[in-house]
Amino acid sequence: GFGRKTSSQIVISEQEKCRKELEELKLEIQKCKFERDELYQILDLYIYDDWDLRLDVELPILQSEHERRMMSMQMMTNSKSDAMERYKELIQANSSYRIRHSQLLREQAQLKNKIQILLNEKREQLVEQTELPASSVEAKRLCQEAGMNICVPSAKQQQV
């Protein structure tokens, strides 16, 4: 009976064959798991190495950008403070100008009033001046009449 196998032997050999294939597949799966784990480790190394490289390259860039933005913010803050100071100065100057303007307006009103008074006085003087020649002629005539009416004692003696 070496040449021929029985049906039970065939089933056993089939089961053995399947068991061997199963064992081989289990080994293949285990091998794939190991390869996968190894690839994950390699990937982790590459990622971390890449991160280190990225940090070495990008960190100074990011720090520089951060410093630039912080400097810009500081400049804006300073600019804002300067603008606020200038605003306060302008408000103060404006207030001074407003006060001075009010004073000048009052002085102008007073000067206009004085000018009006002076103009009125000038008119009165002009009226008086125009009246003076007429009154001076009248005064001359009155003086002459009065002079005639005055008796000089030497003249009276001559008349007598």
Salt bridges, closest charged atoms under 4 A:
GLU16 OE2 - ARG19 NH1 2.94
ASP37 OD1 - ARG36 NH2 3.34
GLU58 OE2 - ARG54 NE 3.39
GLU65 OE2 - ARG69 NH2 3.08
GLU89 OE1 - ARG86 NH1 3.50
GLU138 OE2 - ARG141 NH2 3.13
GLU145 OE2 - ARG141 NH1 2.53
